[in-house]
Amino acid sequence: MQWFFDLFGQVQQWLFEQLVQPALFELGLASIMEDAFVATGWLMVGLVQLALMLSLMRLLEQWRPVEPVRDRAAVRVDVVYTLIHRLGLFRVVLFFTLDPLWNDLIGWLRVEGMPTFQLDALWPGVTDIALVSFAMYLLLFDFVDYLLHRGQHRWKWWWALHGLHHSQQQLTMWSDNRNHLLDDVIRDSALVIVGLLVGIAPGQFVAVVAFTQLLESMSHANVRLSYGPLERWVVSPRYHRWHHRTGDGEVDDGHGRPGGDNFSVLFPIWDRLFGTANFGERYVPTGLPADGRDWGRGFWAQQWLGFKRLVGRA
């Protein structure tokens, strides 16, 4: 895997030096060179992801779709969400707004005596084995994602935002990024803070996020596909479809536990450990019940209605 990281870094450096850096000098923005270099990496990751989605995942959806796409206009809105996130536009906004705040916060805590910590330092020599180090961080962030996902369904104020993701009646490979932007800000901020606390290198953080995003797109794909025995260890489209089944996961069950199941993002091990796994074999209908609530049809309508729900006006 190290050869891939090396190749990616070389291409990123070349693209930055040949195109991005000269443009920044021309625009008088030399002060943001470091952030622009990272943004170049996110752009490259997004282009690779889109290429895989439009080739491999598209072929799979055409080969064995769970259902025909009836509402293409709704899917086109999901494409807009995907482009915003995968081409780095969302990350660029965070770079210039919240990320500096989290960096300053962690820096202040270090000055106040918070010890420096690196997760892969717990295993002597693992930093020299890129694949093992990557796997350790991937597991950690997937566990954090599981906890965040439980929170999105547990707390009503958060569900007011996250419900938009579940409002899509037809899952496709584009559905993963169908989220309220404030919902994404909360989740991404939590992941960035965890990354700063555990000392993950920027390049590794990009790799972990990119790998997670790609598998999330696959788990939302409109494809009749399970992973057989491997499904107990890796989230498949069938497994995640049960999480999106109609009307599920919205309300508390009355015993202090969130309704729904299959909250794991990549690895069902977390669902199995915490009793939220459902290995149903059918391909169930998805989306929220038609109960009169308006989640919006277009991008801006969905964002505005999410804010109204959040403040209790809808």
C-alpha positions as MATLAB code, in Angstrom:
seq = 'MQWFFDLFGQVQQWLFEQLVQPALFELGLASIMEDAFVATGWLMVGLVQLALMLSLMRLLEQWRPVEPVRDRAAVRVDVVYTLIHRLGLFRVVLFFTLDPLWNDLIGWLRVEGMPTFQLDALWPGVTDIALVSFAMYLLLFDFVDYLLHRGQHRWKWWWALHGLHHSQQQLTMWSDNRNHLLDDVIRDSALVIVGLLVGIAPGQFVAVVAFTQLLESMSHANVRLSYGPLERWVVSPRYHRWHHRTGDGEVDDGHGRPGGDNFSVLFPIWDRLFGTANFGERYVPTGLPADGRDWGRGFWAQQWLGFKRLVGRA';
ca = [
       0.000    0.000    0.000;
       2.966    2.301    0.571;
       3.594    2.490   -3.174;
       0.076    3.915   -3.635;
       0.640    6.564   -0.953;
       3.971    7.471   -2.573;
       2.429    7.731   -6.039;
      -0.490    9.770   -4.745;
       1.904   12.158   -2.989;
       3.994   12.616   -6.125;
       0.957   13.379   -8.285;
      -0.392   15.745   -5.649;
       2.930   17.577   -5.488;
       3.115   17.846   -9.279;
      -0.460   19.130   -9.603;
       0.088   21.653   -6.816;
       3.359   22.979   -8.215;
       2.180   23.144  -11.828;
      -1.325   24.533  -11.394;
      -2.368   25.516   -7.883;
       0.754   27.271   -6.628;
       1.152   29.585   -9.652;
      -2.538   30.503   -9.448;
      -2.215   31.397   -5.764;
       0.795   33.633   -6.452;
      -1.124   35.404   -9.221;
      -4.075   35.981   -6.889;
      -1.897   37.149   -3.998;
      -2.881   34.203   -1.814;
       0.550   32.840   -0.972;
      -0.359   32.815    2.719;
      -2.693   29.844    2.265;
      -0.209   27.592    0.451;
      -0.299   24.869    3.101;
      -4.091   24.663    3.156;
      -4.204   24.748   -0.642;
      -1.806   21.788   -0.816;
      -4.115   19.753    1.426;
      -7.131   20.873   -0.621;
      -5.371   19.622   -3.756;
      -5.183   16.211   -2.133;
      -8.898   16.228   -1.348;
      -9.659   17.162   -4.961;
      -7.572   14.259   -6.263;
      -9.263   11.844   -3.854;
     -12.670   13.035   -5.006;
     -11.828   12.592   -8.672;
     -10.652    9.020   -8.048;
     -13.825    8.287   -6.099;
     -16.060    9.700   -8.822;
     -14.209    7.672  -11.450;
     -14.821    4.454   -9.495;
     -18.463    5.355   -8.891;
     -19.139    6.122  -12.539;
     -17.442    2.942  -13.696;
     -17.553    0.020  -11.259;
     -20.520    1.033   -9.087;
     -22.579    2.176  -12.053;
     -22.042   -1.176  -13.747;
     -23.121   -2.993  -10.594;
     -26.293   -0.900  -10.312;
     -27.127   -1.631  -13.941;
     -26.316   -5.327  -13.536;
     -28.466   -6.197  -10.522;
     -30.580   -3.232   -9.349;
     -32.814   -3.741   -6.327;
     -35.479   -1.563   -7.926;
     -35.926    0.682  -10.965;
     -35.205    4.362  -10.401;
     -38.568    6.106  -10.443;
     -37.635    9.603   -9.274;
     -34.552   10.693  -11.179;
     -34.991   14.320  -10.091;
     -34.427   13.286   -6.465;
     -31.317   11.348   -7.470;
     -29.968   14.374   -9.347;
     -30.155   16.369   -6.095;
     -28.103   13.611   -4.452;
     -25.529   14.018   -7.225;
     -25.212   17.704   -6.272;
     -24.504   16.727   -2.649;
     -21.911   14.211   -3.810;
     -20.082   16.706   -6.028;
     -19.998   19.296   -3.223;
     -18.337   16.804   -0.899;
     -16.203   14.677   -3.195;
     -14.668   17.596   -5.127;
     -13.517   19.136   -1.858;
     -15.827   22.179   -1.780;
     -17.161   21.305    1.665;
     -13.680   20.587    3.000;
     -12.338   23.899    1.667;
     -15.010   25.787    3.622;
     -14.039   23.902    6.771;
     -10.345   24.647    6.140;
     -10.985   28.384    6.400;
     -13.596   28.334    9.168;
     -13.735   25.560   11.758;
     -10.488   23.624   11.254;
      -8.302   26.537   12.468;
     -10.467   26.778   15.597;
     -10.008   23.083   16.396;
      -6.262   23.346   15.769;
      -6.033   26.320   18.123;
      -8.087   24.490   20.750;
      -5.865   21.392   20.682;
      -2.763   23.620   20.683;
      -4.020   25.443   23.767;
      -4.712   22.136   25.512;
      -1.169   20.989   24.718;
       0.226   24.193   26.246;
      -1.940   23.628   29.320;
      -0.376   20.228   29.847;
      -2.424   17.762   27.808;
       0.026   15.009   26.821;
       0.868   14.352   23.193;
      -0.550   11.050   22.014;
      -0.219    8.986   18.835;
      -2.332    5.888   18.417;
       0.138    3.943   16.309;
       2.856    4.557   18.918;
       1.055    1.969   21.079;
       2.449   -0.682   18.734;
       6.241   -0.241   18.516;
       7.453   -0.180   14.929;
       3.987    0.008   13.399;
       4.663    3.442   11.933;
       7.014    1.675    9.521;
       4.164   -0.594    8.345;
       1.776    1.768    6.563;
      -1.011   -0.786    6.069;
      -1.158   -1.785    9.761;
      -1.070    1.835   10.913;
      -3.817    2.681    8.418;
      -5.954   -0.228    9.675;
      -5.618    0.933   13.296;
      -6.823    4.430   12.485;
      -9.561    3.090   10.206;
     -10.971    0.970   13.039;
     -10.803    3.862   15.493;
     -12.583    6.328   13.219;
     -15.178    3.727   12.258;
     -15.976    3.241   15.953;
     -16.297    7.025   16.391;
     -18.577    7.078   13.337;
     -20.729    4.364   14.910;
     -21.154    6.425   18.085;
     -21.955    9.564   16.111;
     -24.496    7.658   14.032;
     -26.212    6.432   17.184;
     -26.394   10.039   18.332;
     -27.942   11.145   15.042;
     -30.817    8.760   15.692;
     -30.988    9.139   19.470;
     -31.325   12.892   19.924;
     -34.353   14.524   18.338;
     -32.552   17.775   17.546;
     -29.922   15.837   15.599;
     -32.523   13.672   13.899;
     -34.173   16.899   12.681;
     -31.075   17.236   10.478;
     -30.130   13.602    9.882;
     -33.656   12.658    8.836;
     -32.932   14.290    5.475;
     -30.512   11.465    4.724;
     -33.253    8.901    5.356;
     -35.898   10.809    3.382;
     -34.563    9.466    0.087;
     -37.022    6.788   -1.019;
     -34.593    5.140   -3.432;
     -31.021    4.420   -2.411;
     -28.319    4.791   -5.034;
     -24.557    5.193   -4.985;
     -25.195    8.959   -4.794;
     -27.263    8.792   -1.580;
     -24.408    8.749    0.947;
     -23.803   12.516    0.875;
     -27.488   13.472    0.987;
     -27.125   15.207    4.351;
     -27.952   18.539    5.868;
     -24.760   20.599    5.744;
     -24.974   21.365    9.462;
     -25.205   17.628   10.138;
     -21.996   17.190    8.130;
     -20.302   20.043    9.994;
     -21.020   18.378   13.341;
     -19.817   14.956   12.207;
     -16.732   16.208   10.395;
     -15.759   18.463   13.303;
     -15.931   15.508   15.677;
     -13.711   13.430   13.374;
     -11.192   16.267   12.993;
     -10.983   16.732   16.777;
     -10.443   12.998   17.284;
      -7.785   13.062   14.566;
      -5.943   15.883   16.308;
      -6.174   14.121   19.664;
      -4.775   10.799   18.424;
      -2.063   12.382   16.284;
      -2.999   10.984   12.884;
      -0.863   12.363   10.063;
      -2.732   14.572    7.546;
      -2.050   12.152    4.695;
      -3.375    9.218    6.700;
      -6.459   11.198    7.702;
      -7.216   11.897    4.041;
      -6.740    8.194    3.235;
      -9.045    7.063    6.070;
     -11.789    9.523    5.079;
     -11.444    8.657    1.380;
     -11.641    4.911    1.983;
     -14.642    5.364    4.281;
     -16.467    7.556    1.756;
     -15.919    5.085   -1.058;
     -17.285    2.145    0.929;
     -20.204    4.274    2.098;
     -21.114    5.001   -1.518;
     -21.004    1.271   -2.192;
     -23.172    0.433    0.830;
     -25.868    2.835   -0.434;
     -25.782    1.535   -4.012;
     -28.946    0.299   -5.687;
     -27.535   -3.175   -6.189;
     -28.753   -6.588   -5.132;
     -25.535   -7.550   -3.423;
     -24.447   -9.120   -0.160;
     -20.977  -10.270    0.818;
     -21.922  -13.733    2.033;
     -20.065  -14.734    5.225;
     -17.980  -11.564    4.881;
     -21.125   -9.526    5.534;
     -20.630  -10.129    9.254;
     -17.405   -8.137    8.985;
     -17.953   -5.575    6.206;
     -21.107   -3.484    5.646;
     -22.734   -4.496    2.368;
     -25.508   -2.795    0.359;
     -27.999   -5.351    1.691;
     -26.893   -4.891    5.302;
     -27.075   -1.092    5.153;
     -30.402   -1.188    3.331;
     -31.979   -2.570    6.508;
     -30.811    0.572    8.312;
     -32.715    2.665    5.746;
     -35.855    0.531    5.735;
     -39.073    2.548    5.691;
     -39.822    4.273    8.971;
     -36.997    2.688   10.941;
     -34.519    4.343   13.259;
     -36.404    7.565   13.883;
     -37.734    7.257   17.432;
     -36.588    5.980   20.800;
     -37.861    2.541   21.751;
     -38.998    3.730   25.203;
     -36.158    2.101   27.102;
     -33.430    4.652   26.585;
     -32.166    3.024   23.401;
     -32.437    4.550   19.935;
     -34.747    2.841   17.502;
     -33.291    1.146   14.483;
     -30.272   -0.998   13.849;
     -27.239   -1.468   11.575;
     -25.568    1.801   12.562;
     -22.071    0.630   11.623;
     -20.519    2.544    8.741;
     -17.841    0.079    7.583;
     -17.572   -2.829    9.998;
     -20.636   -4.536   11.565;
     -18.465   -5.558   14.511;
     -19.763   -2.490   16.394;
     -23.397   -3.465   15.791;
     -22.606   -6.993   16.921;
     -20.875   -5.785   20.077;
     -23.657   -3.382   21.073;
     -26.640   -5.481   20.005;
     -27.796   -3.396   17.043;
     -27.003   -5.838   14.213;
     -29.727   -7.085   11.869;
     -28.612   -9.536    9.189;
     -31.904   -9.626    7.317;
     -31.779  -11.404    3.977;
     -34.518   -9.517    2.136;
     -34.061   -6.284    0.175;
     -36.547   -4.070    1.976;
     -38.181   -0.779    0.865;
     -36.369    2.340    2.057;
     -37.208    5.916    3.025;
     -39.361    7.638    5.625;
     -43.118    7.054    5.820;
     -45.421    9.467    4.015;
     -46.717   11.209    7.138;
     -47.132   14.696    5.738;
     -43.720   16.094    6.647;
     -41.976   18.034    3.914;
     -38.259   17.246    3.633;
     -37.870   19.332    0.474;
     -37.250   18.456   -3.147;
     -34.331   20.696   -4.093;
     -30.992   21.307   -2.398;
     -31.791   24.711   -0.917;
     -35.309   23.703    0.133;
     -33.884   20.708    1.991;
     -31.344   22.862    3.780;
     -33.884   25.521    4.756;
     -36.456   23.021    6.006;
     -33.738   21.332    8.060;
     -32.994   24.602    9.862;
     -36.703   25.128   10.489;
     -37.043   21.638   11.974;
     -34.008   22.260   14.145;
     -35.518   25.346   15.761;
     -38.907   23.673   16.097;
     -40.778   25.631   13.479;
     -41.793   22.728   11.269;
];
